[in-house]
């Protein structure tokens, strides 16, 4: 059986696959950077207990893992204690809140891309 245009269809599907990967990568990158900015803003507003030096907020960074995988990192060893607290202090969410705030925008961007 001979299908006219089948090779062209396959080429177009491959091109579309590559293009969507690039577009999704840009959406992930943009939203991760925005989430990192929001986490830094949250930290500046909420770390007001008198012992804050600004180290955690200054060290927040966005890192690329691969084409469609970025992450927000806090290399300060105590940021988990700040976020979740300990038995001696309550947590002060700054990363979790920024994730929850950015999530609807991220999903909206992905839906717009697919449509």
N, C-alpha and C positions, 0 to 999 in steps of 0.2 A: 504494500500500500504506500502511495506517495502523497505526502501532505505538502501543499504549497505554502511557503512562508513559515514553516515550523522552525527552521534554523534562525530566522529573523526573530521569531517570538522568543526563543531561548536566549538569544543575545540581549533582547530588551529586558527580559526578566532578570538576567544576571546584572545588567546595568542598574535596574531599579533596586535590586538587592543591595548593591554597593552604595547607591545614593541614599537609601533609607538608613543604612548603617552610619553614614557620615552625619545625616540630619539628627538621628537619635543621639549620637555622640555629642553633637553641639548642644542639644537640649539638656542632656545630663550635665555637661560641663557648666553651662550657664546657671542651671539651678543649684548645683553644688557650690559654685562661687557665691551665689546670692545667699545660700544657707550659711556659709562661713561668715559672710559679712553680718548677717543677722545674729549669729552666735557671738561675734565680737561686740556688737551693739548691746546685746543682752548682758554680756559680762561687764561692760563698762557701766551699765545702769544698775546692775544687781550686786556687784561685788563692792559693798560699801560697809563692811563690818569693822573696818579699822585696821585690819591686817593685810589687806589687799595691796599688792605691789604692782599689778598689771602684767606680770609675767605670763599668766595663762592666756590672757586676751592677746597679747603681742605675739605669742607663738602659735596661734591658730593658723592653719594653713590648709590649702586645697591641693591634694596630690592626685596625679593621674596614675591609675593602676594599669589600664589598657584602653583601647579605643572607646569603649562605652562604659567605663567604670572609673569613677572619681570618688574620692573620699575626703572628708574633713577630718583633720588630725589635730589633736592637742598633745604635743609632746611632753607637757608638764606631767610629771608622775603622779601628781595629786589631783588632777582634774576629775577623776572618777569620784573622789571623796567630795569634791565641791558639788558635782552634779547630783549624787545620790545621798550624800550625807554619811554620817557615822553614828555610832550609838551616843556620841557626845554632842553632835550638832546636826541640824536639819540640812538637807540638801538645798542647793540653789541652782535650779535648772537653767542652763543656758544653751546647751547643745540640743537637748531633747525638744525644747520649745521651738527652736529654730527649725528643726526637722518637721515638727507638726505644722508649723506655719507655712513652710515651703511645699509640703506634700501636695496640697490641692492645686497649686500653680504648676507643679511638675506634671501631675496627671492631666491637667488641662492642656498643657503644651504638647504632651504625647498624643492626646486625643485629636487635637488640631492637626498634628502631623499626619495622622493616619487617615483623616477625612479628605 
